[in-house]
């Protein structure tokens, strides 16, 4: 949305979005921006540079463009916000920064301090060091993590279309789905309409936005997918204008604790697996609060330390939960199947996927 057809930054669109964020900020609404644009910005600079080497591979180009472009991008935002008398600040992050509770809380504290002092955080992935498996899927995923971490009331995902359609957006007979309830069947029905393609200028797409919205809504956050090129789209959504085209993912009425939010987004950092029997599976997925006891564990896979995140695998072989283990893998393997031992994962540190679908 922030890129022109040639891959360079659309400054006019950036300015329009800053104007809207500034309006909300002056009304007392705390706003965190998650913005791409560093690579596009750096590309426009280096295209005119005689020192640019043509034989750089894709990873090297991405690192070069982002290193040059991040400085230009944040400076552009700084100048645009300064016209409104507002200070903004840069927060660069990587997927690894969410891997431990300590790093997670450090990021949270940083943005809380910024907001408390009237500074608008502008978050982006640190593309200079985030490559291959260290990368977020896209900034949709990153925005969902930030919204969850900061216990946001709303997450607005801006696209170049008006929301989730009940068919091909190019078909005049298709319509924007106004609201998607936190119901497994209704969400699955809406997902059937999603096109998984994405823009050549970005890593995301509607499929990514849909998945991010579904997860954030399950954690109690109202999520909107809307067209960022529409005039005044942000204040219209915040003010509850139901006439503006957008798709609302209604928030679940079963909020998730802060620790469980972190665990819910830590699947890519899991260090091992605990396979459980049918009895343990039924106990954990019931409506009652239950911890994972050693007697219900049939197999321990992988090597992990105390307090690492591990996956919980059902008798059918599917991962249905994540948890923070209270011992290392050797101890867990020794205790597996035994009765009378303390929980391997306490309920307070256990995230069950059923909580994610309401």
C-alpha positions as CSV (number, residue, x, y, z in Angstrom):
1,X,0.0,0.0,0.0
2,X,2.9,2.3,0.6
3,X,4.7,1.4,-2.6
4,X,4.2,2.8,-6.1
5,X,4.1,0.6,-9.2
6,X,7.9,0.9,-9.6
7,X,8.5,-0.2,-6.0
8,X,9.4,3.2,-4.6
9,X,7.6,4.8,-1.6
10,X,4.3,6.5,-2.1
11,X,5.0,9.7,-0.1
12,X,1.5,11.1,-0.7
13,X,-0.1,8.1,0.9
14,X,2.3,8.1,3.8
15,X,1.4,11.8,4.4
16,X,-2.3,11.0,4.4
17,X,-1.9,8.2,6.9
18,X,0.2,10.4,9.2
19,X,-2.5,13.1,9.1
20,X,-5.0,10.5,10.2
21,X,-2.8,9.1,13.0
22,X,-2.0,12.6,14.2
23,X,-5.8,13.4,14.4
24,X,-6.3,10.3,16.6
25,X,-3.3,11.1,18.7
26,X,-4.6,14.6,19.4
27,X,-7.9,13.1,20.5
28,X,-6.0,11.1,23.2
29,X,-6.0,7.7,21.4
30,X,-2.7,5.8,21.8
31,X,-1.5,4.6,18.4
32,X,1.3,2.2,17.5
33,X,2.2,2.1,13.8
34,X,3.6,-1.1,12.2
35,X,5.0,0.1,8.9
36,X,6.9,-1.5,6.0
37,X,8.7,0.6,3.5
38,X,12.4,0.3,4.3
39,X,13.3,-1.9,1.4
40,X,11.3,0.2,-1.0
41,X,12.9,3.3,0.3
42,X,16.4,1.9,0.0
43,X,15.7,0.6,-3.5
44,X,14.9,4.0,-4.7
45,X,18.1,5.4,-3.3
46,X,20.4,2.7,-4.6
47,X,19.0,2.7,-8.1
48,X,20.6,6.0,-8.6
49,X,23.9,5.1,-7.0
50,X,26.9,4.4,-9.2
51,X,28.4,2.2,-6.5
52,X,25.5,-0.3,-6.6
53,X,26.8,-3.7,-7.7
54,X,24.5,-5.7,-10.0
55,X,25.6,-9.2,-8.9
56,X,24.2,-9.1,-5.3
57,X,22.0,-12.0,-4.4
58,X,18.4,-11.5,-3.1
59,X,19.4,-11.7,0.6
60,X,22.3,-9.2,0.2
61,X,20.1,-6.8,-1.8
62,X,17.4,-7.0,1.0
63,X,20.0,-6.2,3.7
64,X,21.5,-3.4,1.7
65,X,18.2,-1.7,0.7
66,X,16.8,-2.0,4.2
67,X,20.0,-0.6,5.9
68,X,19.9,2.4,3.6
69,X,16.1,2.7,3.4
70,X,15.3,2.4,7.1
71,X,17.1,5.7,7.8
72,X,15.3,7.4,5.0
73,X,11.9,5.9,6.0
74,X,12.0,6.9,9.7
75,X,13.3,10.4,8.8
76,X,10.3,10.8,6.4
77,X,7.9,9.8,9.2
78,X,9.8,12.1,11.6
79,X,9.3,15.1,9.3
80,X,5.7,14.3,8.6
81,X,4.8,14.0,12.3
82,X,6.8,17.1,13.2
83,X,4.5,19.1,11.1
84,X,1.8,18.2,13.6
85,X,4.0,18.9,16.6
86,X,4.2,15.1,17.4
87,X,7.3,13.1,18.1
88,X,7.7,9.6,16.7
89,X,10.3,6.9,17.5
90,X,11.7,3.9,15.8
91,X,11.4,0.3,17.1
92,X,13.2,-2.3,15.1
93,X,12.5,-5.9,16.0
94,X,13.2,-9.5,14.9
95,X,11.3,-12.7,15.4
96,X,13.9,-13.8,17.9
97,X,13.1,-10.9,20.1
98,X,9.8,-12.6,20.9
99,X,11.4,-16.0,21.7
100,X,11.9,-15.4,25.5
101,X,9.6,-13.8,28.0
102,X,12.4,-11.5,29.1
103,X,12.9,-10.1,25.6
104,X,9.2,-9.9,25.1
105,X,8.7,-7.8,28.2
106,X,11.6,-5.6,27.3
107,X,9.9,-4.6,24.0
108,X,6.6,-4.1,25.8
109,X,8.2,-1.8,28.3
110,X,9.9,0.2,25.6
111,X,6.7,0.9,23.8
112,X,4.8,1.6,27.0
113,X,7.4,4.3,27.9
114,X,7.1,5.8,24.5
115,X,3.3,6.0,24.7
116,X,3.4,7.4,28.2
117,X,5.5,10.2,27.0
118,X,3.4,11.0,23.9
119,X,5.7,9.4,21.4
120,X,4.3,7.4,18.6
121,X,6.2,4.1,18.1
122,X,6.8,3.1,14.5
123,X,7.6,-0.6,14.4
124,X,9.3,-2.5,11.6
125,X,11.2,-5.7,11.2
126,X,14.9,-5.3,11.3
127,X,15.5,-6.5,7.7
128,X,19.2,-6.0,7.9
129,X,19.6,-9.1,10.1
130,X,16.2,-10.9,9.6
131,X,16.7,-13.4,6.8
132,X,15.2,-16.8,5.9
133,X,14.0,-18.6,9.1
134,X,14.5,-15.5,11.3
135,X,12.0,-13.5,9.3
136,X,8.4,-12.8,10.3
137,X,6.0,-14.1,7.6
138,X,5.2,-10.4,7.0
139,X,4.2,-7.3,8.9
140,X,0.7,-8.6,9.3
141,X,2.1,-11.3,11.6
142,X,4.3,-8.6,13.4
143,X,1.3,-6.3,13.9
144,X,-0.7,-9.2,15.5
145,X,2.2,-9.9,17.9
146,X,2.4,-6.2,18.8
147,X,-1.3,-5.9,19.3
148,X,-1.4,-8.9,21.5
149,X,1.7,-7.9,23.5
150,X,0.3,-4.4,24.1
151,X,-3.2,-5.6,24.9
152,X,-4.6,-3.3,22.2
153,X,-8.3,-2.6,22.0
154,X,-8.2,-2.7,18.2
155,X,-5.9,-3.8,15.4
156,X,-6.5,-2.2,12.0
157,X,-4.9,-4.0,9.0
158,X,-4.8,-1.7,6.0
159,X,-4.8,-3.2,2.5
160,X,-5.6,-2.0,-1.0
161,X,-9.0,-3.6,-1.0
162,X,-12.0,-2.9,1.3
163,X,-11.9,-6.0,3.4
164,X,-12.8,-9.7,3.1
165,X,-15.1,-10.4,0.1
166,X,-17.7,-13.2,-0.3
167,X,-16.2,-13.9,-3.7
168,X,-13.6,-12.5,-6.1
169,X,-13.1,-8.8,-5.3
170,X,-12.9,-8.1,-9.1
171,X,-16.4,-9.5,-9.6
172,X,-19.0,-6.8,-9.2
173,X,-21.4,-9.3,-7.7
174,X,-19.0,-9.8,-4.7
175,X,-19.6,-7.9,-1.5
176,X,-17.5,-7.1,1.5
177,X,-18.3,-9.2,4.6
178,X,-19.1,-6.7,7.3
179,X,-18.5,-8.8,10.3
180,X,-17.1,-12.2,11.1
181,X,-18.1,-13.6,14.5
182,X,-15.6,-15.5,16.8
183,X,-17.2,-18.8,15.7
184,X,-15.2,-21.6,14.2
185,X,-17.8,-22.5,11.5
186,X,-18.4,-18.9,10.4
187,X,-14.6,-18.2,10.3
188,X,-14.0,-21.3,8.2
189,X,-16.8,-20.3,5.8
190,X,-15.3,-16.8,5.4
191,X,-11.8,-18.3,4.9
192,X,-13.0,-20.3,1.9
193,X,-13.3,-17.0,0.0
194,X,-9.7,-15.9,0.7
195,X,-7.3,-15.6,-2.2
196,X,-3.8,-16.6,-1.1
197,X,-2.0,-14.5,-3.6
198,X,-0.1,-11.4,-2.6
199,X,1.4,-8.3,-4.1
200,X,4.8,-8.5,-5.8
201,X,5.8,-5.5,-3.7
202,X,5.3,-7.3,-0.3
203,X,5.3,-10.6,1.5
204,X,1.8,-10.4,2.8
205,X,-1.6,-10.8,1.3
206,X,-5.3,-11.2,2.3
207,X,-4.6,-14.8,3.5
208,X,-2.0,-13.5,5.9
209,X,-4.3,-10.7,7.1
210,X,-7.1,-13.1,7.6
211,X,-4.9,-15.5,9.8
212,X,-3.6,-12.6,11.8
213,X,-7.1,-11.2,12.3
214,X,-8.5,-14.5,13.4
215,X,-5.8,-15.1,16.0
216,X,-5.9,-11.6,17.4
217,X,-9.7,-11.6,17.6
218,X,-9.6,-14.9,19.5
219,X,-7.4,-13.1,22.1
220,X,-10.1,-10.4,22.7
221,X,-8.9,-7.8,20.2
222,X,-11.3,-6.2,17.7
223,X,-9.7,-6.5,14.2
224,X,-10.5,-4.5,11.1
225,X,-9.4,-5.1,7.6
226,X,-9.9,-2.0,5.4
227,X,-8.7,-0.1,2.4
228,X,-5.8,2.2,3.4
229,X,-6.3,4.3,0.3
230,X,-9.7,5.5,1.3
231,X,-9.9,9.0,2.8
232,X,-10.0,9.3,6.6
233,X,-10.3,5.5,6.9
234,X,-8.8,5.4,10.4
235,X,-11.0,7.9,12.2
236,X,-14.1,6.5,10.4
237,X,-13.3,3.1,11.8
238,X,-12.5,4.3,15.3
239,X,-15.7,6.4,15.4
240,X,-17.7,3.3,14.5
241,X,-19.0,4.4,11.1
242,X,-20.8,1.3,9.9
243,X,-21.2,2.8,6.4
244,X,-17.5,2.7,5.6
245,X,-16.5,-0.6,3.8
246,X,-14.5,-2.8,6.1
247,X,-14.5,-6.3,7.7
248,X,-14.7,-6.5,11.4
249,X,-13.4,-9.7,13.2
250,X,-15.5,-9.5,16.4
251,X,-13.4,-10.1,19.5
252,X,-13.8,-13.2,21.6
253,X,-15.4,-12.7,25.0
254,X,-12.9,-15.1,26.6
255,X,-9.7,-13.0,27.0
256,X,-6.3,-14.6,27.3
257,X,-3.8,-13.7,30.0
258,X,-0.6,-11.9,29.1
259,X,1.6,-14.9,29.6
260,X,-0.6,-17.1,27.5
261,X,-0.6,-14.5,24.7
262,X,3.1,-14.8,24.6
263,X,3.0,-18.6,24.6
264,X,0.3,-18.5,21.9
265,X,2.6,-16.7,19.5
266,X,5.7,-18.8,20.3
267,X,5.0,-21.9,18.2
268,X,8.0,-21.2,15.9
269,X,10.2,-21.1,19.0
270,X,9.1,-24.4,20.5
271,X,12.2,-26.6,21.4
272,X,10.5,-30.0,21.7
273,X,7.3,-32.0,21.9
274,X,5.3,-33.8,24.6
275,X,3.0,-36.5,23.2
276,X,0.0,-37.3,25.4
277,X,-2.5,-40.1,25.7
278,X,-6.2,-39.8,25.1
279,X,-7.0,-39.2,28.8
280,X,-4.6,-36.2,29.0
281,X,-5.9,-34.8,25.7
282,X,-9.5,-34.9,26.8
283,X,-8.6,-33.3,30.2
284,X,-6.7,-30.5,28.6
285,X,-9.3,-29.7,26.0
286,X,-12.3,-29.8,28.4
287,X,-13.9,-26.7,29.8
288,X,-12.1,-27.3,33.1
289,X,-8.7,-25.8,34.0
290,X,-6.2,-28.6,33.9
291,X,-2.4,-28.9,34.0
292,X,-0.4,-31.4,32.1
293,X,0.7,-34.2,34.5
294,X,3.5,-36.7,33.7
295,X,1.1,-39.6,33.8
296,X,-0.5,-38.4,30.6
297,X,2.7,-38.1,28.7
298,X,3.6,-41.0,26.4
299,X,6.7,-39.6,24.6
300,X,9.2,-36.8,24.9
301,X,10.8,-35.5,21.7
302,X,13.7,-33.1,21.3
303,X,16.0,-31.4,23.8
304,X,14.9,-28.4,25.9
305,X,15.7,-26.6,29.1
306,X,13.5,-25.5,32.0
307,X,11.1,-22.7,31.0
308,X,11.4,-23.4,27.2
309,X,8.3,-23.5,25.1
310,X,7.2,-27.0,23.9
311,X,4.4,-28.3,21.7
312,X,1.7,-30.7,23.1
313,X,0.8,-33.4,20.6
314,X,-2.4,-35.3,20.6
315,X,-2.7,-39.1,20.2
316,X,-3.6,-38.5,16.5
317,X,-0.3,-36.6,16.0
318,X,-1.6,-33.0,15.8
319,X,-0.3,-30.1,17.9
320,X,-3.2,-28.7,19.9
321,X,-1.4,-26.8,22.7
322,X,1.8,-24.9,23.6
323,X,3.3,-24.6,27.1
324,X,6.2,-23.5,29.2
325,X,7.9,-26.6,30.6
326,X,9.0,-26.6,34.3
327,X,11.9,-29.0,33.8
328,X,14.5,-30.1,31.1
329,X,13.9,-32.8,28.5
330,X,15.9,-35.4,30.5
331,X,13.8,-34.9,33.6
332,X,10.6,-34.9,31.5
333,X,11.5,-38.2,29.8
334,X,12.2,-39.8,33.2
335,X,8.9,-38.7,34.7
336,X,6.8,-39.5,31.6
337,X,4.0,-42.0,32.5
338,X,4.5,-41.7,36.2
339,X,1.7,-41.0,38.7
340,X,1.9,-38.7,41.7
341,X,4.5,-36.2,40.2
342,X,4.1,-32.5,39.9
343,X,2.7,-31.0,36.6
344,X,5.2,-30.8,33.8
345,X,3.2,-27.7,32.6
346,X,1.0,-25.7,34.9
347,X,-2.3,-24.5,33.5
348,X,-1.2,-20.9,33.9
349,X,1.5,-21.5,31.4
350,X,-0.5,-23.7,29.0
351,X,-2.2,-22.4,25.8
352,X,-4.8,-24.7,24.3
353,X,-5.8,-24.2,20.7
354,X,-9.5,-24.3,21.5
355,X,-8.9,-21.0,23.3
356,X,-7.8,-19.6,20.0
357,X,-11.0,-20.5,18.2
358,X,-13.4,-19.3,20.9
